[in-house]
């Protein structure tokens, strides 16, 4: 038609439905594969490693693709609504209207993905987590949906659909904490059942000689598991009691973000990204006595020092470990976690929290994750490296951000800084008669160092090496151990006054001494 500009509303909505169907089919595929994997008997480290990869990388990849398609649905529906409104204003009709639609997905207010509060309460744990993952891609719309609910409806979902509320970006922080406290309570019950089973096995080892316990090593493994479960329960009980605030908690996906402070009275934010070998256990510390030498110790003390500080200690996915399959030099792990961290900040900004000046701290491999989040769109007022490993070669310092580095004297990380290589990875598929060999290059290492050349102000950590006794035959070995210990010390609650005071100054809006 000559002079026609725009789209046919009916055709646009029909196309949106097709895209939405494709999005749902991806979700169904992810759910089906997860169920199949869960029912597959695969014991041993290979099975555990694959399951961890599936939960932390492959399944989220399908969910991200589904979320991208769903984002297109939002755009298409929005354009259809605008086209219809324009046609209506001009006195014409372009098709059935979309008035009364809810946030982001063209469904009525009070519904999420076409599901009412009643529907959401009936979903399984896995289905709720899938929805949280999917709709976290548009945290502003998720926030609008949450605010469209009545207080009674919100309370029902916190109680009966906590996996959705506790993992949905855009939901206010304290509501997420309340939901995750309920999940923690459920996990305690599951752990208690396992504790009872282990205690029974240890009490009568002879009865289980042919199954669970076959020797002294297995008995010790059960004792270790028992101790770990009890310690975990001590930490989770604090979440149930309100003494620990879990902003994110999904044990199966290896996700835990602890919030320290009150978001309603916060005047500044600190995002804390720990380093290599961080696990869920790293948060538990000694649950009976509270923060000690665990990863929250330093950030917790800083929150006490500077009133109004809101801290997030993050482990939002599987972290690099000291092994060949997930080394701290693996660039892909840092980039994936960096994108997750950027999404975390976007969700926090959409949750109703006012804009806060943010100091982000990365220890060891945590610096690579932190700076990868900048590459993915996150912005911070201050970035602090605590013996950080370095940055990807695509990173650049951001305008408006101040960068600082505290590295201990003779730190073990110095040997790994600046190293970078492309390593071939060989994947063999197909049959034995028709093998398919695929070779891809895997990036390892972080070539950019936290140095003045790359925009960092290098400061004295106040942590040095002991002068060696040249007559001691173990002097060299002692120095190696001390450099390793100091690498952890700089980010612990026992760090130097130089580091504590420097971070305190940043939270007060001042520069660290020596900068």
HELIX and SHEET records of a PDB file:
HELIX    1   1 UNK A    9  UNK A   38  1                                  30    
HELIX    2   2 UNK A   45  UNK A   53  1                                   9    
HELIX    3   3 UNK A   54  UNK A   58  3                                   5    
HELIX    4   4 UNK A   59  UNK A   89  1                                  31    
HELIX    5   5 UNK A  117  UNK A  121  1                                   5    
HELIX    6   6 UNK A  125  UNK A  135  1                                  11    
HELIX    7   7 UNK A  136  UNK A  138  5                                   3    
HELIX    8   8 UNK A  139  UNK A  148  1                                  10    
HELIX    9   9 UNK A  151  UNK A  160  1                                  10    
HELIX   10  10 UNK A  162  UNK A  165  1                                   4    
HELIX   11  11 UNK A  173  UNK A  203  1                                  31    
HELIX   12  12 UNK A  205  UNK A  208  5                                   4    
HELIX   13  13 UNK A  216  UNK A  241  1                                  26    
HELIX   14  14 UNK A  281  UNK A  284  1                                   4    
HELIX   15  15 UNK A  297  UNK A  305  1                                   9    
HELIX   16  16 UNK A  331  UNK A  350  1                                  20    
HELIX   17  17 UNK A  365  UNK A  375  1                                  11    
HELIX   18  18 UNK A  412  UNK A  415  5                                   4    
HELIX   19  19 UNK A  452  UNK A  454  5                                   3    
HELIX   20  20 UNK A  475  UNK A  489  1                                  15    
HELIX   21  21 UNK A  497  UNK A  507  1                                  11    
SHEET    1   A 8 UNK A 245  UNK A 250  0                                        
SHEET    2   A 8 UNK A 255  UNK A 260 -1                                        
SHEET    3   A 8 UNK A 309  UNK A 316 -1                                        
SHEET    4   A 8 UNK A 268  UNK A 273  1                                        
SHEET    5   A 8 UNK A 357  UNK A 363  1                                        
SHEET    6   A 8 UNK A 382  UNK A 386  1                                        
SHEET    7   A 8 UNK A 402  UNK A 407  1                                        
SHEET    8   A 8 UNK A 456  UNK A 460  1                                        
SHEET    1   B 2 UNK A 420  UNK A 430  0                                        
SHEET    2   B 2 UNK A 435  UNK A 445 -1                                        
END                                                                             
